[in-house]
Every structure is written in C-alpha cells, then in structure tokens.
Amino acid sequence: MSMEQQDQFYMQQALQLAEKAAGLGEVPVGALLVLDGEVVGEGWNRPISGHDPTAHAEIMALREAAARVGNYRLVGATLYVTIEPCTMCAGAIVHARIERVVFGTTEPKAGALVSNQQLFDQPWLNHHPLYQGGVMAEECAAVISTFFRQRRAEKKRLKQLRHQATD
C-alpha cells in the first residue's frame, strides 16, 4: 500500500470517529494514532459530554495510545485527524514526540499548523513533527459543514417555536 493509500485508509477511519462525536452532539472531529502499522489510540471530540475542555479528539487518541504503549512518548507514531489541530493539541503532539500529523481540512479560526501559528515550524521547539494537510479534505470539511448547518437550522427552529409560543 502506498503512503497516499495508507493516509486515505486511516483518514477514513478518523472520519468514522468524527461521526461518533456528531452523534453525541459534539463538533465532529475524529483522530487516531498509528504506530508500527497498528492503531494504538482512537479519539473523538468529547468536551461537552465529558465536561472536559481538553477532551479534543487528538488528546483522547494520545491518552489512549500512551496508556496502551505504556509511555507518554509516542516516537515514530502518525496521528490522523479530520481537522487541523489547535494550539493545545499541537503542544501535546510535540510533547508526545509524534513523528507525523496528517489532517483533513484546515481550521481557519483555531488551526495551529498552517492556518495561523505554524507552530511545528517554530525554531524554539525541541521537536518538529512532520505534517501534511488536505488528505480527504472535502470529505472532512463536509462533515464539519453539515454539522454546523444542522446546528444553525435547529437553533433557528427553536427560536421560531419560542416566538410562536409568545404570540
């Protein structure tokens, strides 16, 4: 299997994890960590349902992988995530010594790899993960767009119902 095929294979799995998040009413982001050809960690967004602001998909995948491997350093691992990581997640990726990050779509507001900070390219870091965006970007962007479109429609519907109730 080529690197491109491998990236698409694992990104498809990350998209399935994003659907789990959507099912919980969470922003649909999924992530998985691969080490030596084996998935060692999976995660999907759970900050709302878990009452935990750090429960981003990437963090959840890193936690599971570290526990499974028995080490917080995940040297040689590749992280697949459906959306560009934020600053918090990028910091955790650096601390875990992830070798490579593959993400689907960019995140113009909070993305820390290419959209805003270019965090992994900063010379003061002691570890510089490789990164690649755009893997299944359209599919990843569609999941997020659909989620927020549905959320806006639901808010509008509730607002109309409240307005009708007061008439």
mmCIF file of the C-alpha atoms, coordinates in Angstrom:
data_MODEL
# 
_entry.id   MODEL 
# 
loop_
_atom_site.group_PDB 
_atom_site.id 
_atom_site.type_symbol 
_atom_site.label_atom_id 
_atom_site.label_alt_id 
_atom_site.label_comp_id 
_atom_site.label_asym_id 
_atom_site.label_entity_id 
_atom_site.label_seq_id 
_atom_site.pdbx_PDB_ins_code 
_atom_site.Cartn_x 
_atom_site.Cartn_y 
_atom_site.Cartn_z 
_atom_site.occupancy 
_atom_site.B_iso_or_equiv 
_atom_site.pdbx_formal_charge 
_atom_site.auth_seq_id 
_atom_site.auth_comp_id 
_atom_site.auth_asym_id 
_atom_site.auth_atom_id 
_atom_site.pdbx_PDB_model_num 
ATOM 1   C CA . MET A 1 1   ? 0.000   0.000  0.000  1.00 0.00 ? 1   MET A CA 1 
ATOM 2   C CA . SER A 1 2   ? 1.388   3.412  -0.963 1.00 0.00 ? 2   SER A CA 1 
ATOM 3   C CA . MET A 1 3   ? 1.725   6.222  1.601  1.00 0.00 ? 3   MET A CA 1 
ATOM 4   C CA . GLU A 1 4   ? -1.168  8.060  -0.070 1.00 0.00 ? 4   GLU A CA 1 
ATOM 5   C CA . GLN A 1 5   ? -3.405  4.980  0.119  1.00 0.00 ? 5   GLN A CA 1 
ATOM 6   C CA . GLN A 1 6   ? -2.395  4.420  3.728  1.00 0.00 ? 6   GLN A CA 1 
ATOM 7   C CA . ASP A 1 7   ? -3.206  8.035  4.618  1.00 0.00 ? 7   ASP A CA 1 
ATOM 8   C CA . GLN A 1 8   ? -6.630  7.745  2.999  1.00 0.00 ? 8   GLN A CA 1 
ATOM 9   C CA . PHE A 1 9   ? -7.301  4.413  4.706  1.00 0.00 ? 9   PHE A CA 1 
ATOM 10  C CA . TYR A 1 10  ? -6.623  5.828  8.165  1.00 0.00 ? 10  TYR A CA 1 
ATOM 11  C CA . MET A 1 11  ? -8.362  9.141  7.435  1.00 0.00 ? 11  MET A CA 1 
ATOM 12  C CA . GLN A 1 12  ? -11.498 7.188  6.540  1.00 0.00 ? 12  GLN A CA 1 
ATOM 13  C CA . GLN A 1 13  ? -11.334 5.609  9.996  1.00 0.00 ? 13  GLN A CA 1 
ATOM 14  C CA . ALA A 1 14  ? -10.864 9.054  11.566 1.00 0.00 ? 14  ALA A CA 1 
ATOM 15  C CA . LEU A 1 15  ? -13.991 10.226 9.724  1.00 0.00 ? 15  LEU A CA 1 
ATOM 16  C CA . GLN A 1 16  ? -15.938 7.345  11.266 1.00 0.00 ? 16  GLN A CA 1 
ATOM 17  C CA . LEU A 1 17  ? -14.743 8.500  14.691 1.00 0.00 ? 17  LEU A CA 1 
ATOM 18  C CA . ALA A 1 18  ? -15.892 12.037 13.848 1.00 0.00 ? 18  ALA A CA 1 
ATOM 19  C CA . GLU A 1 19  ? -19.371 10.618 13.265 1.00 0.00 ? 19  GLU A CA 1 
ATOM 20  C CA . LYS A 1 20  ? -19.313 9.272  16.847 1.00 0.00 ? 20  LYS A CA 1 
ATOM 21  C CA . ALA A 1 21  ? -18.695 12.815 18.061 1.00 0.00 ? 21  ALA A CA 1 
ATOM 22  C CA . ALA A 1 22  ? -21.556 14.152 15.944 1.00 0.00 ? 22  ALA A CA 1 
ATOM 23  C CA . GLY A 1 23  ? -23.835 11.504 17.430 1.00 0.00 ? 23  GLY A CA 1 
ATOM 24  C CA . LEU A 1 24  ? -23.062 12.936 20.877 1.00 0.00 ? 24  LEU A CA 1 
ATOM 25  C CA . GLY A 1 25  ? -23.806 16.490 19.729 1.00 0.00 ? 25  GLY A CA 1 
ATOM 26  C CA . GLU A 1 26  ? -20.088 17.283 19.732 1.00 0.00 ? 26  GLU A CA 1 
ATOM 27  C CA . VAL A 1 27  ? -18.202 19.041 16.948 1.00 0.00 ? 27  VAL A CA 1 
ATOM 28  C CA . PRO A 1 28  ? -17.407 16.101 14.649 1.00 0.00 ? 28  PRO A CA 1 
ATOM 29  C CA . VAL A 1 29  ? -13.654 15.633 14.833 1.00 0.00 ? 29  VAL A CA 1 
ATOM 30  C CA . GLY A 1 30  ? -12.022 12.215 14.862 1.00 0.00 ? 30  GLY A CA 1 
ATOM 31  C CA . ALA A 1 31  ? -8.413  11.171 15.384 1.00 0.00 ? 31  ALA A CA 1 
ATOM 32  C CA . LEU A 1 32  ? -6.387  8.002  15.512 1.00 0.00 ? 32  LEU A CA 1 
ATOM 33  C CA . LEU A 1 33  ? -2.789  7.210  16.243 1.00 0.00 ? 33  LEU A CA 1 
ATOM 34  C CA . VAL A 1 34  ? -0.863  4.606  14.275 1.00 0.00 ? 34  VAL A CA 1 
ATOM 35  C CA . LEU A 1 35  ? 2.409   3.097  15.490 1.00 0.00 ? 35  LEU A CA 1 
ATOM 36  C CA . ASP A 1 36  ? 4.240   0.377  13.578 1.00 0.00 ? 36  ASP A CA 1 
ATOM 37  C CA . GLY A 1 37  ? 1.213   -0.200 11.354 1.00 0.00 ? 37  GLY A CA 1 
ATOM 38  C CA . GLU A 1 38  ? -1.177  -0.681 14.283 1.00 0.00 ? 38  GLU A CA 1 
ATOM 39  C CA . VAL A 1 39  ? -3.876  1.671  15.554 1.00 0.00 ? 39  VAL A CA 1 
ATOM 40  C CA . VAL A 1 40  ? -2.890  2.265  19.180 1.00 0.00 ? 40  VAL A CA 1 
ATOM 41  C CA . GLY A 1 41  ? -5.222  5.140  20.015 1.00 0.00 ? 41  GLY A CA 1 
ATOM 42  C CA . GLU A 1 42  ? -8.577  6.496  18.907 1.00 0.00 ? 42  GLU A CA 1 
ATOM 43  C CA . GLY A 1 43  ? -10.417 9.634  19.863 1.00 0.00 ? 43  GLY A CA 1 
ATOM 44  C CA . TRP A 1 44  ? -13.339 11.835 19.009 1.00 0.00 ? 44  TRP A CA 1 
ATOM 45  C CA . ASN A 1 45  ? -14.391 15.176 20.426 1.00 0.00 ? 45  ASN A CA 1 
ATOM 46  C CA . ARG A 1 46  ? -15.969 14.908 23.879 1.00 0.00 ? 46  ARG A CA 1 
ATOM 47  C CA . PRO A 1 47  ? -15.512 18.245 25.684 1.00 0.00 ? 47  PRO A CA 1 
ATOM 48  C CA . ILE A 1 48  ? -19.263 18.843 26.064 1.00 0.00 ? 48  ILE A CA 1 
ATOM 49  C CA . SER A 1 49  ? -20.363 15.331 27.003 1.00 0.00 ? 49  SER A CA 1 
ATOM 50  C CA . GLY A 1 50  ? -17.252 14.754 29.126 1.00 0.00 ? 50  GLY A CA 1 
ATOM 51  C CA . HIS A 1 51  ? -17.344 18.161 30.820 1.00 0.00 ? 51  HIS A CA 1 
ATOM 52  C CA . ASP A 1 52  ? -13.671 18.439 29.900 1.00 0.00 ? 52  ASP A CA 1 
ATOM 53  C CA . PRO A 1 53  ? -12.269 21.337 27.845 1.00 0.00 ? 53  PRO A CA 1 
ATOM 54  C CA . THR A 1 54  ? -9.218  19.234 26.972 1.00 0.00 ? 54  THR A CA 1 
ATOM 55  C CA . ALA A 1 55  ? -11.206 16.306 25.530 1.00 0.00 ? 55  ALA A CA 1 
ATOM 56  C CA . HIS A 1 56  ? -10.409 17.059 21.913 1.00 0.00 ? 56  HIS A CA 1 
ATOM 57  C CA . ALA A 1 57  ? -10.162 14.110 19.529 1.00 0.00 ? 57  ALA A CA 1 
ATOM 58  C CA . GLU A 1 58  ? -6.373  14.347 19.315 1.00 0.00 ? 58  GLU A CA 1 
ATOM 59  C CA . ILE A 1 59  ? -5.922  14.440 23.096 1.00 0.00 ? 59  ILE A CA 1 
ATOM 60  C CA . MET A 1 60  ? -8.212  11.450 23.549 1.00 0.00 ? 60  MET A CA 1 
ATOM 61  C CA . ALA A 1 61  ? -6.256  9.467  20.931 1.00 0.00 ? 61  ALA A CA 1 
ATOM 62  C CA . LEU A 1 62  ? -2.940  10.444 22.548 1.00 0.00 ? 62  LEU A CA 1 
ATOM 63  C CA . ARG A 1 63  ? -4.179  9.430  26.012 1.00 0.00 ? 63  ARG A CA 1 
ATOM 64  C CA . GLU A 1 64  ? -5.372  6.032  24.812 1.00 0.00 ? 64  GLU A CA 1 
ATOM 65  C CA . ALA A 1 65  ? -2.171  5.379  22.864 1.00 0.00 ? 65  ALA A CA 1 
ATOM 66  C CA . ALA A 1 66  ? 0.102   6.394  25.752 1.00 0.00 ? 66  ALA A CA 1 
ATOM 67  C CA . ALA A 1 67  ? -1.788  4.124  28.143 1.00 0.00 ? 67  ALA A CA 1 
ATOM 68  C CA . ARG A 1 68  ? -1.688  1.249  25.674 1.00 0.00 ? 68  ARG A CA 1 
ATOM 69  C CA . VAL A 1 69  ? 2.023   1.640  24.889 1.00 0.00 ? 69  VAL A CA 1 
ATOM 70  C CA . GLY A 1 70  ? 2.914   2.399  28.491 1.00 0.00 ? 70  GLY A CA 1 
ATOM 71  C CA . ASN A 1 71  ? 4.788   5.582  27.647 1.00 0.00 ? 71  ASN A CA 1 
ATOM 72  C CA . TYR A 1 72  ? 3.790   9.190  27.082 1.00 0.00 ? 72  TYR A CA 1 
ATOM 73  C CA . ARG A 1 73  ? 6.406   9.408  24.344 1.00 0.00 ? 73  ARG A CA 1 
ATOM 74  C CA . LEU A 1 74  ? 4.964   8.009  21.140 1.00 0.00 ? 74  LEU A CA 1 
ATOM 75  C CA . VAL A 1 75  ? 8.077   8.188  18.988 1.00 0.00 ? 75  VAL A CA 1 
ATOM 76  C CA . GLY A 1 76  ? 7.531   7.063  15.413 1.00 0.00 ? 76  GLY A CA 1 
ATOM 77  C CA . ALA A 1 77  ? 3.736   7.400  15.548 1.00 0.00 ? 77  ALA A CA 1 
ATOM 78  C CA . THR A 1 78  ? 1.492   9.087  12.993 1.00 0.00 ? 78  THR A CA 1 
ATOM 79  C CA . LEU A 1 79  ? -1.606  10.976 14.102 1.00 0.00 ? 79  LEU A CA 1 
ATOM 80  C CA . TYR A 1 80  ? -4.528  11.163 11.684 1.00 0.00 ? 80  TYR A CA 1 
ATOM 81  C CA . VAL A 1 81  ? -7.119  13.840 12.439 1.00 0.00 ? 81  VAL A CA 1 
ATOM 82  C CA . THR A 1 82  ? -10.015 15.144 10.380 1.00 0.00 ? 82  THR A CA 1 
ATOM 83  C CA . ILE A 1 83  ? -9.281  18.831 11.052 1.00 0.00 ? 83  ILE A CA 1 
ATOM 84  C CA . GLU A 1 84  ? -6.126  20.856 11.619 1.00 0.00 ? 84  GLU A CA 1 
ATOM 85  C CA . PRO A 1 85  ? -5.103  20.683 15.297 1.00 0.00 ? 85  PRO A CA 1 
ATOM 86  C CA . CYS A 1 86  ? -5.487  23.659 17.633 1.00 0.00 ? 86  CYS A CA 1 
ATOM 87  C CA . THR A 1 87  ? -2.712  25.107 19.794 1.00 0.00 ? 87  THR A CA 1 
ATOM 88  C CA . MET A 1 88  ? -3.465  22.855 22.768 1.00 0.00 ? 88  MET A CA 1 
ATOM 89  C CA . CYS A 1 89  ? -3.420  19.712 20.652 1.00 0.00 ? 89  CYS A CA 1 
ATOM 90  C CA . ALA A 1 90  ? -0.313  20.806 18.743 1.00 0.00 ? 90  ALA A CA 1 
ATOM 91  C CA . GLY A 1 91  ? 1.504   21.270 22.050 1.00 0.00 ? 91  GLY A CA 1 
ATOM 92  C CA . ALA A 1 92  ? 0.512   17.790 23.200 1.00 0.00 ? 92  ALA A CA 1 
ATOM 93  C CA . ILE A 1 93  ? 1.656   16.363 19.860 1.00 0.00 ? 93  ILE A CA 1 
ATOM 94  C CA . VAL A 1 94  ? 5.075   17.951 20.333 1.00 0.00 ? 94  VAL A CA 1 
ATOM 95  C CA . HIS A 1 95  ? 5.364   16.683 23.914 1.00 0.00 ? 95  HIS A CA 1 
ATOM 96  C CA . ALA A 1 96  ? 4.400   13.156 22.815 1.00 0.00 ? 96  ALA A CA 1 
ATOM 97  C CA . ARG A 1 97  ? 7.088   13.272 20.105 1.00 0.00 ? 97  ARG A CA 1 
ATOM 98  C CA . ILE A 1 98  ? 4.652   12.300 17.363 1.00 0.00 ? 98  ILE A CA 1 
ATOM 99  C CA . GLU A 1 99  ? 6.607   11.822 14.146 1.00 0.00 ? 99  GLU A CA 1 
ATOM 100 C CA . ARG A 1 100 ? 3.923   12.845 11.662 1.00 0.00 ? 100 ARG A CA 1 
ATOM 101 C CA . VAL A 1 101 ? 0.500   14.521 11.676 1.00 0.00 ? 101 VAL A CA 1 
ATOM 102 C CA . VAL A 1 102 ? -1.904  14.018 8.788  1.00 0.00 ? 102 VAL A CA 1 
ATOM 103 C CA . PHE A 1 103 ? -5.039  16.157 8.809  1.00 0.00 ? 103 PHE A CA 1 
ATOM 104 C CA . GLY A 1 104 ? -8.005  16.526 6.514  1.00 0.00 ? 104 GLY A CA 1 
ATOM 105 C CA . THR A 1 105 ? -9.209  20.090 6.364  1.00 0.00 ? 105 THR A CA 1 
ATOM 106 C CA . THR A 1 106 ? -7.763  23.326 7.665  1.00 0.00 ? 106 THR A CA 1 
ATOM 107 C CA . GLU A 1 107 ? -9.290  25.224 10.585 1.00 0.00 ? 107 GLU A CA 1 
ATOM 108 C CA . PRO A 1 108 ? -9.133  28.949 9.739  1.00 0.00 ? 108 PRO A CA 1 
ATOM 109 C CA . LYS A 1 109 ? -10.055 30.157 13.234 1.00 0.00 ? 109 LYS A CA 1 
ATOM 110 C CA . ALA A 1 110 ? -8.085  27.871 15.560 1.00 0.00 ? 110 ALA A CA 1 
ATOM 111 C CA . GLY A 1 111 ? -5.735  25.825 13.372 1.00 0.00 ? 111 GLY A CA 1 
ATOM 112 C CA . ALA A 1 112 ? -2.173  25.984 14.679 1.00 0.00 ? 112 ALA A CA 1 
ATOM 113 C CA . LEU A 1 113 ? -0.189  24.192 11.966 1.00 0.00 ? 113 LEU A CA 1 
ATOM 114 C CA . VAL A 1 114 ? -0.872  26.093 8.741  1.00 0.00 ? 114 VAL A CA 1 
ATOM 115 C CA . SER A 1 115 ? -3.841  28.416 9.251  1.00 0.00 ? 115 SER A CA 1 
ATOM 116 C CA . ASN A 1 116 ? -2.416  30.630 11.976 1.00 0.00 ? 116 ASN A CA 1 
ATOM 117 C CA . GLN A 1 117 ? 0.633   29.918 14.095 1.00 0.00 ? 117 GLN A CA 1 
ATOM 118 C CA . GLN A 1 118 ? 2.639   27.411 12.042 1.00 0.00 ? 118 GLN A CA 1 
ATOM 119 C CA . LEU A 1 119 ? 3.529   26.024 15.452 1.00 0.00 ? 119 LEU A CA 1 
ATOM 120 C CA . PHE A 1 120 ? 5.530   22.997 14.288 1.00 0.00 ? 120 PHE A CA 1 
ATOM 121 C CA . ASP A 1 121 ? 7.825   25.297 12.286 1.00 0.00 ? 121 ASP A CA 1 
ATOM 122 C CA . GLN A 1 122 ? 8.896   27.396 15.274 1.00 0.00 ? 122 GLN A CA 1 
ATOM 123 C CA . PRO A 1 123 ? 12.676  27.187 15.826 1.00 0.00 ? 123 PRO A CA 1 
ATOM 124 C CA . TRP A 1 124 ? 12.381  27.225 19.629 1.00 0.00 ? 124 TRP A CA 1 
ATOM 125 C CA . LEU A 1 125 ? 10.612  23.843 19.763 1.00 0.00 ? 125 LEU A CA 1 
ATOM 126 C CA . ASN A 1 126 ? 12.680  20.817 20.767 1.00 0.00 ? 126 ASN A CA 1 
ATOM 127 C CA . HIS A 1 127 ? 10.680  18.515 18.444 1.00 0.00 ? 127 HIS A CA 1 
ATOM 128 C CA . HIS A 1 128 ? 9.309   19.283 14.982 1.00 0.00 ? 128 HIS A CA 1 
ATOM 129 C CA . PRO A 1 129 ? 6.683   16.803 13.774 1.00 0.00 ? 129 PRO A CA 1 
ATOM 130 C CA . LEU A 1 130 ? 6.222   16.400 10.059 1.00 0.00 ? 130 LEU A CA 1 
ATOM 131 C CA . TYR A 1 131 ? 2.754   17.395 8.916  1.00 0.00 ? 131 TYR A CA 1 
ATOM 132 C CA . GLN A 1 132 ? 0.528   17.145 5.887  1.00 0.00 ? 132 GLN A CA 1 
ATOM 133 C CA . GLY A 1 133 ? -2.909  18.590 5.338  1.00 0.00 ? 133 GLY A CA 1 
ATOM 134 C CA . GLY A 1 134 ? -5.518  18.064 2.680  1.00 0.00 ? 134 GLY A CA 1 
ATOM 135 C CA . VAL A 1 135 ? -5.985  14.293 2.943  1.00 0.00 ? 135 VAL A CA 1 
ATOM 136 C CA . MET A 1 136 ? -9.663  13.736 2.105  1.00 0.00 ? 136 MET A CA 1 
ATOM 137 C CA . ALA A 1 137 ? -10.126 17.452 2.743  1.00 0.00 ? 137 ALA A CA 1 
ATOM 138 C CA . GLU A 1 138 ? -13.504 17.700 1.005  1.00 0.00 ? 138 GLU A CA 1 
ATOM 139 C CA . GLU A 1 139 ? -14.986 14.815 2.979  1.00 0.00 ? 139 GLU A CA 1 
ATOM 140 C CA . CYS A 1 140 ? -13.605 16.155 6.262  1.00 0.00 ? 140 CYS A CA 1 
ATOM 141 C CA . ALA A 1 141 ? -14.857 19.681 5.557  1.00 0.00 ? 141 ALA A CA 1 
ATOM 142 C CA . ALA A 1 142 ? -18.288 18.349 4.575  1.00 0.00 ? 142 ALA A CA 1 
ATOM 143 C CA . VAL A 1 143 ? -18.720 16.593 7.936  1.00 0.00 ? 143 VAL A CA 1 
ATOM 144 C CA . ILE A 1 144 ? -17.993 19.822 9.822  1.00 0.00 ? 144 ILE A CA 1 
ATOM 145 C CA . SER A 1 145 ? -20.101 21.991 7.480  1.00 0.00 ? 145 SER A CA 1 
ATOM 146 C CA . THR A 1 146 ? -23.077 19.655 7.675  1.00 0.00 ? 146 THR A CA 1 
ATOM 147 C CA . PHE A 1 147 ? -22.882 19.579 11.470 1.00 0.00 ? 147 PHE A CA 1 
ATOM 148 C CA . PHE A 1 148 ? -22.866 23.366 11.825 1.00 0.00 ? 148 PHE A CA 1 
ATOM 149 C CA . ARG A 1 149 ? -25.542 23.831 9.139  1.00 0.00 ? 149 ARG A CA 1 
ATOM 150 C CA . GLN A 1 150 ? -27.805 21.434 11.069 1.00 0.00 ? 150 GLN A CA 1 
ATOM 151 C CA . ARG A 1 151 ? -26.989 23.152 14.361 1.00 0.00 ? 151 ARG A CA 1 
ATOM 152 C CA . ARG A 1 152 ? -27.870 26.595 12.927 1.00 0.00 ? 152 ARG A CA 1 
ATOM 153 C CA . ALA A 1 153 ? -31.123 25.230 11.479 1.00 0.00 ? 153 ALA A CA 1 
ATOM 154 C CA . GLU A 1 154 ? -32.059 23.699 14.850 1.00 0.00 ? 154 GLU A CA 1 
ATOM 155 C CA . LYS A 1 155 ? -31.361 26.967 16.681 1.00 0.00 ? 155 LYS A CA 1 
ATOM 156 C CA . LYS A 1 156 ? -33.468 28.838 14.146 1.00 0.00 ? 156 LYS A CA 1 
ATOM 157 C CA . ARG A 1 157 ? -36.314 26.336 14.540 1.00 0.00 ? 157 ARG A CA 1 
ATOM 158 C CA . LEU A 1 158 ? -36.206 26.641 18.354 1.00 0.00 ? 158 LEU A CA 1 
ATOM 159 C CA . LYS A 1 159 ? -36.189 30.417 18.113 1.00 0.00 ? 159 LYS A CA 1 
ATOM 160 C CA . GLN A 1 160 ? -39.256 30.310 15.852 1.00 0.00 ? 160 GLN A CA 1 
ATOM 161 C CA . LEU A 1 161 ? -41.030 27.966 18.273 1.00 0.00 ? 161 LEU A CA 1 
ATOM 162 C CA . ARG A 1 162 ? -40.283 30.298 21.201 1.00 0.00 ? 162 ARG A CA 1 
ATOM 163 C CA . HIS A 1 163 ? -41.503 33.253 19.160 1.00 0.00 ? 163 HIS A CA 1 
ATOM 164 C CA . GLN A 1 164 ? -44.730 31.404 18.280 1.00 0.00 ? 164 GLN A CA 1 
ATOM 165 C CA . ALA A 1 165 ? -45.261 30.487 21.931 1.00 0.00 ? 165 ALA A CA 1 
ATOM 166 C CA . THR A 1 166 ? -45.133 34.139 22.975 1.00 0.00 ? 166 THR A CA 1 
ATOM 167 C CA . ASP A 1 167 ? -47.632 35.261 20.297 1.00 0.00 ? 167 ASP A CA 1 
# 
